[in-house]
């Protein structure tokens, strides 16, 4: 098996000014989560009477966590730990509070920070990519294909979103850019048939990884969810183990709604991994904690923009430090 934990686009982001240094992925993530961080920590020191941590400070922090879409249940878990530490007089100042908050967040996120692992004994390794309209599935597929090609895997793409001609064209552009074949049919074709043909072709050509796109749909549209189940069943006819990864793409700016999407897709398809996109400029970055706390599904990748370098393996420590806008507060 080969995992992609070391995968990190990073150093080629274009600066906006000739004198600026390019931002690595962590820098772009930190920048993208700036609005979320402001909701969490900006001006928090003004609530500390004489620098002391008390119930009012914790109530304010609780409100901020919920506002940042961390979710009631996950926020309750975090605050219970902090209140215990305050009761034991372990948090004497703001720095100690932030360190404890950081540790609590890491406790939620580190268990789900699981990189995608490609099992070389399953050839082709089939990744079925699902999600609602506008979440960024096709772009995610293109970026993931680049990652895999860079790791020396042979890759094929299946244009299973047959409802939008633009989706097929977009996938073909990514295929050309990454120099990987794309299996596609006419607009309106049966998505299951497209993916079936793609898997048969990948098997015949000895391809390492097949990534299948699917049409975006609302998680509440039961007929469309049934169609996804059909795609999954059809893959199983050629390979009983396929798909080997059901990768759900979630729009990080959706906050709590993304949690509901994850639940519905997981109930229907047994999701095995998540990609959280569009974390650039969102005030709801805490939703990643809500998803982790509620679903406990592996988070494989994060996306902070449209460019290929705006995509990387999920790193819990980097995410928390970006969310709190600090790299110096350690536990």
VEXSE-189465 format. One record per residue (C-alpha): z negated, x negated, y negated. Coordinates in pm, 1 decimal. Example, Ala and Ser with C-alpha at 12.3 -4.5 7.8 and 13.67 -1.06 7.14 Angstrom:
BEGIN
SITE        z        x        y
SITE   -780.0  -1230.0    450.0
SITE   -714.0  -1367.0    106.0
//
This chain:
BEGIN
SITE        z        x        y
SITE      0.0      0.0      0.0
SITE     61.8   -108.7   -357.1
SITE   -122.0     45.1   -649.0
SITE    -17.2     41.8  -1011.0
SITE   -357.6    -33.8  -1161.0
SITE   -223.9   -343.1  -1334.9
SITE     57.3   -148.1  -1496.5
SITE     23.9   -147.1  -1873.2
SITE    306.1   -136.3  -2119.5
SITE    159.7   -310.1  -2415.0
SITE    303.1   -567.2  -2646.4
SITE    642.1   -445.0  -2759.2
SITE    554.3   -158.1  -2987.9
SITE    749.8   -192.4  -3311.0
SITE    541.5   -256.3  -3622.6
SITE    592.4    -24.6  -3916.3
SITE    587.2   -313.5  -4162.1
SITE    726.1   -665.1  -4137.1
SITE    378.5   -810.7  -4188.3
SITE    205.0   -588.2  -3929.9
SITE    134.3   -707.2  -3578.3
SITE    256.8   -485.1  -3293.5
SITE    -11.3   -265.5  -3140.5
SITE    -82.3   -290.7  -2769.7
SITE   -141.2     26.9  -2569.7
SITE   -515.4     27.0  -2641.3
SITE   -444.1     -2.9  -3012.8
SITE   -206.9    293.7  -2999.2
SITE   -455.1    493.2  -2792.7
SITE   -732.7    414.2  -3040.4
SITE   -505.0    512.8  -3327.1
SITE   -393.7    830.2  -3150.1
SITE   -749.5    943.7  -3079.9
SITE   -862.7    882.0  -3437.3
SITE   -888.3   1253.2  -3519.5
SITE  -1088.8   1321.3  -3203.5
SITE  -1318.0   1029.0  -3282.1
SITE  -1375.3   1158.9  -3634.9
SITE  -1495.4   1488.3  -3491.8
SITE  -1739.2   1306.4  -3266.4
SITE  -1899.3   1030.4  -3470.8
SITE  -1793.3   1040.2  -3836.4
SITE  -2097.1   1075.7  -4061.6
SITE  -2332.8   1111.2  -3767.6
SITE  -2570.6    857.9  -3923.8
SITE  -2641.2   1102.5  -4206.2
SITE  -2815.8   1330.4  -3954.8
SITE  -3067.5   1061.2  -3858.9
SITE  -3387.6   1101.8  -4063.7
SITE  -3507.1    748.8  -4119.0
SITE  -3271.5    633.2  -3845.5
SITE  -3465.4    828.4  -3580.2
SITE  -3298.2   1019.9  -3296.4
SITE  -3442.8   1371.4  -3270.9
SITE  -3347.0   1719.1  -3146.6
SITE  -3145.1   1797.4  -3460.0
SITE  -2929.4   1489.2  -3408.7
SITE  -2864.0   1585.4  -3048.2
SITE  -2781.3   1943.4  -3148.5
SITE  -2529.0   1808.7  -3398.5
SITE  -2376.3   1582.2  -3135.1
SITE  -2358.1   1873.2  -2890.7
SITE  -2167.2   2077.9  -3145.7
SITE  -1928.6   1789.9  -3209.2
SITE  -1859.3   1737.3  -2839.9
SITE  -1770.2   2103.5  -2796.2
SITE  -1552.0   2096.9  -3108.4
SITE  -1365.4   1796.6  -2964.4
SITE  -1295.1   2013.8  -2655.8
SITE  -1521.0   1824.4  -2419.0
SITE  -1614.5   2167.5  -2284.5
SITE  -1946.8   2346.2  -2252.9
SITE  -2023.3   2238.7  -1895.7
SITE  -1938.1   1872.7  -1945.7
SITE  -2117.2   1866.8  -2281.5
SITE  -2426.8   2015.5  -2116.8
SITE  -2421.2   1738.6  -1856.4
SITE  -2392.1   1468.9  -2122.9
SITE  -2663.5   1615.4  -2345.5
SITE  -2908.5   1660.8  -2057.7
SITE  -2897.4   1287.3  -1995.3
SITE  -2934.5   1202.9  -2364.6
SITE  -3227.4   1442.4  -2411.1
SITE  -3407.5   1286.6  -2116.2
SITE  -3366.0    944.0  -2270.8
SITE  -3490.3   1066.6  -2609.2
SITE  -3795.2   1220.6  -2438.5
SITE  -3866.8    882.7  -2280.0
SITE  -3824.0    720.5  -2624.0
SITE  -3535.8    507.2  -2497.0
SITE  -3298.8    585.3  -2785.2
SITE  -3441.3    441.2  -3103.1
SITE  -3137.0    433.9  -3329.9
SITE  -2770.9    531.9  -3365.4
SITE  -2645.8    224.1  -3179.6
SITE  -2863.8    312.3  -2879.8
SITE  -2745.0    674.2  -2893.5
SITE  -2378.4    571.6  -2895.0
SITE  -2437.7    326.4  -2612.6
SITE  -2599.1    603.0  -2407.3
SITE  -2318.5    843.5  -2494.0
SITE  -2064.6    584.1  -2388.2
SITE  -2243.9    528.6  -2056.6
SITE  -2257.8    903.4  -1990.0
SITE  -1885.9    945.5  -2064.0
SITE  -1801.0    654.6  -1836.3
SITE  -2006.6    816.0  -1562.5
SITE  -1773.6   1116.2  -1580.6
SITE  -1444.7    930.0  -1617.3
SITE  -1478.4    621.4  -1397.7
SITE  -1475.7    820.0  -1069.0
SITE  -1140.2    979.6  -1160.9
SITE   -977.3    662.2  -1294.7
SITE   -769.4    610.8   -982.0
SITE   -428.6    443.8  -1017.3
SITE   -127.0    576.1   -832.5
SITE    -86.7    399.2   -499.7
SITE    256.1    373.8   -337.6
SITE    224.9    371.8     39.6
SITE    507.0    149.0    163.5
SITE    479.3    297.6    512.7
SITE    602.9    629.7    372.8
SITE    963.2    570.7    277.8
SITE   1066.2    725.4     58.3
SITE    732.4    790.8   -106.2
SITE    789.6   1132.1   -266.0
SITE    633.2   1222.7   -600.5
SITE    665.4   1586.9   -708.0
SITE    608.5   1621.2  -1083.6
SITE    491.7   1960.8  -1212.7
SITE    353.9   2113.6  -1532.0
SITE    410.3   2373.1  -1803.1
SITE    692.5   2377.2  -2055.6
SITE    662.9   2105.4  -2316.1
SITE    397.8   1898.6  -2138.3
SITE    632.9   1600.8  -2112.7
SITE    730.5   1599.4  -1744.8
SITE   1080.2   1458.6  -1779.1
SITE    972.6   1186.8  -2021.9
SITE    683.0   1099.4  -1791.1
SITE    925.6   1067.1  -1499.7
SITE   1142.7    828.9  -1698.4
SITE    846.4    612.7  -1794.2
SITE    707.2    614.4  -1440.5
SITE   1048.3    517.3  -1303.2
SITE   1051.7    218.3  -1535.8
SITE    705.1    118.7  -1415.5
SITE    813.2    136.0  -1051.4
SITE   1135.5    -54.5  -1111.6
SITE    934.2   -324.7  -1287.6
SITE    716.6   -339.6   -974.5
SITE   1034.3   -402.2   -768.9
SITE   1051.6    -60.0   -603.1
SITE   1388.2    107.8   -554.1
SITE   1372.2    450.4   -718.9
SITE   1572.2    773.4   -712.6
SITE   1526.7   1075.3   -939.3
SITE   1583.6   1440.5   -846.4
SITE   1678.5   1680.7  -1126.2
SITE   1486.8   1980.7   -994.7
SITE   1467.7   2148.6  -1336.3
SITE   1791.7   2340.6  -1296.2
SITE   1710.7   2604.1  -1558.1
SITE   1771.3   2378.2  -1857.1
SITE   2091.0   2177.0  -1877.6
SITE   1914.6   1957.6  -2133.7
SITE   1651.4   1865.2  -1875.5
SITE   1916.7   1735.2  -1635.3
SITE   2086.8   1542.6  -1914.4
SITE   1754.9   1394.3  -2027.1
SITE   1674.6   1281.3  -1674.3
SITE   2022.1   1127.8  -1639.1
SITE   1966.7    932.7  -1961.8
SITE   1644.2    793.1  -1817.3
SITE   1826.4    717.8  -1492.7
SITE   2091.6    520.6  -1677.8
SITE   1829.8    340.3  -1885.6
SITE   1631.0    240.4  -1577.3
SITE   1939.6    184.0  -1359.2
SITE   1828.8    430.6  -1093.8
SITE   2036.5    707.9   -929.4
SITE   1983.2   1072.1  -1024.9
SITE   2061.6   1357.2   -784.8
SITE   2158.8   1670.7   -975.6
SITE   2349.1   1996.9   -931.0
SITE   2485.1   2260.5  -1166.5
SITE   2257.5   2452.2  -1401.3
SITE   2104.0   2745.5  -1216.5
SITE   2118.3   2582.1   -873.0
SITE   1829.6   2636.6   -632.3
SITE   1567.3   2373.3   -725.5
SITE   1452.0   2347.7   -365.3
SITE   1808.2   2270.8   -252.6
SITE   1842.6   1997.1   -515.7
SITE   1518.8   1830.9   -412.0
SITE   1604.7   1867.7    -40.8
SITE   1941.5   1696.5    -95.8
SITE   1774.3   1423.7   -298.1
SITE   1523.7   1349.0    -22.7
SITE   1800.5   1338.9    240.1
SITE   1997.3   1098.7     18.7
SITE   1691.2    881.9    -46.0
SITE   1623.0    860.8    327.2
SITE   1983.0    765.9    401.9
SITE   1986.0    497.2    132.5
SITE   1648.3    345.7    215.2
SITE   1499.3    427.7   -127.0
SITE   1133.5    334.8   -176.1
SITE   1028.9    613.0   -415.3
SITE   1177.8    954.8   -492.7
SITE   1052.0   1127.2   -808.2
SITE   1137.1   1497.3   -835.0
SITE   1141.1   1684.1  -1164.2
SITE   1068.9   2057.7  -1171.3
SITE   1119.2   2333.2  -1425.7
SITE    835.4   2385.6  -1670.0
SITE    650.5   2708.7  -1623.2
SITE    339.3   2881.0  -1742.3
SITE     60.7   2849.1  -1491.2
SITE     18.6   3229.5  -1511.3
SITE    376.0   3301.9  -1394.0
SITE    311.0   3370.5  -1026.1
SITE    678.7   3402.8   -929.9
SITE    757.0   3060.3  -1070.7
SITE    452.4   2910.5   -903.7
SITE    584.8   3052.4   -575.3
SITE    909.8   2870.5   -640.6
SITE    717.6   2543.3   -670.8
SITE    548.8   2617.4   -340.1
SITE    895.4   2663.7   -190.5
SITE   1006.4   2323.4   -321.3
SITE    700.3   2168.1   -160.5
SITE    767.2   2344.6    171.6
SITE   1132.1   2238.7    175.0
SITE   1036.4   1874.0    124.7
SITE    809.2   1907.1    426.7
SITE   1103.2   2003.9    647.3
SITE   1255.2   1657.7    611.1
SITE    925.2   1468.7    597.1
SITE    609.5   1639.3    718.6
SITE    401.2   1428.5    480.6
SITE    609.1   1497.2    169.9
SITE    540.3   1523.6   -114.0
SITE    300.7   1233.2    -91.8
SITE    189.1   1280.7   -451.5
SITE    181.8   1604.0   -652.5
SITE    156.5   1477.5  -1007.2
SITE     54.4   1732.1  -1271.0
SITE    147.6   1650.6  -1630.7
SITE    -94.1   1797.2  -1886.8
SITE    -56.3   1809.1  -2263.7
SITE   -373.6   1643.6  -2394.0
SITE   -351.5   1832.7  -2723.4
SITE   -410.2   2159.9  -2534.1
SITE   -778.6   2087.2  -2482.6
SITE   -954.8   2353.2  -2276.7
SITE   -626.7   2527.5  -2190.4
SITE   -527.6   2214.2  -1997.6
SITE   -834.3   2263.5  -1776.7
SITE   -715.6   2612.4  -1683.0
SITE   -365.3   2480.5  -1616.7
SITE   -504.9   2212.7  -1387.3
SITE   -704.4   2471.6  -1193.9
SITE   -406.6   2704.4  -1142.2
SITE   -165.5   2429.6  -1038.3
SITE   -424.8   2273.9   -808.9
SITE   -497.1   2606.8   -640.2
SITE   -124.9   2660.6   -578.3
SITE     -7.8   2309.0   -491.3
SITE   -308.3   2088.4   -409.3
SITE   -250.4   1848.8   -699.8
SITE   -326.1   1486.9   -610.9
SITE   -301.8   1320.6   -954.1
SITE   -285.0   1387.3  -1327.6
SITE    -95.0   1247.1  -1622.8
SITE   -237.6   1335.2  -1965.1
SITE     22.8   1312.2  -2241.7
SITE     43.9   1363.4  -2617.9
SITE   -288.9   1202.9  -2699.0
SITE   -143.9   1065.0  -3022.1
SITE   -289.1   1245.3  -3321.0
SITE   -482.4   1511.1  -3129.6
SITE   -826.0   1633.0  -3233.2
SITE   -884.5   1752.0  -2876.2
SITE   -900.3   1420.0  -2692.0
SITE  -1232.3   1525.6  -2545.4
SITE  -1034.2   1756.4  -2320.0
SITE   -980.2   1461.0  -2086.8
SITE  -1356.3   1459.6  -2023.9
SITE  -1350.3   1835.6  -1965.9
SITE  -1070.0   1798.7  -1711.4
SITE  -1252.0   1517.2  -1533.6
SITE  -1584.5   1698.3  -1535.0
SITE  -1443.6   2030.0  -1417.8
SITE  -1170.2   1927.1  -1173.6
SITE  -1259.6   1577.0  -1049.0
SITE   -888.8   1509.8   -990.6
SITE   -761.4   1150.7  -1013.3
SITE   -619.3   1067.7  -1355.9
SITE   -326.7    831.3  -1298.7
SITE   -171.4    774.4  -1641.6
SITE   -205.1    845.9  -2014.5
SITE     71.3    895.5  -2268.2
SITE     36.5    845.3  -2644.0
SITE    395.4    885.3  -2760.5
SITE    762.3    908.4  -2668.3
SITE    844.5    539.7  -2623.2
SITE    830.3    373.7  -2282.1
SITE    546.8    146.4  -2393.3
SITE    336.3    449.7  -2490.9
SITE    243.6    505.8  -2126.0
SITE    -11.7    325.3  -1910.1
SITE   -247.3    350.3  -1616.6
SITE   -563.0    538.6  -1710.7
SITE   -851.9    306.5  -1788.2
SITE  -1184.4    487.2  -1836.3
SITE  -1348.3    214.6  -2043.7
SITE  -1053.2    183.5  -2280.3
SITE  -1034.6    559.3  -2321.0
SITE  -1404.4    598.7  -2404.9
SITE  -1396.7    308.2  -2649.3
SITE  -1092.3    460.9  -2818.6
SITE  -1259.4    802.6  -2830.8
SITE  -1573.9    658.0  -2987.9
SITE  -1369.4    414.8  -3202.1
SITE  -1572.8    118.4  -3088.4
SITE  -1539.8   -175.4  -2854.1
SITE  -1872.3   -329.0  -2946.1
SITE  -2116.8    -64.4  -2823.6
SITE  -2186.5   -161.5  -2464.2
SITE  -2428.0    -31.9  -2202.9
//
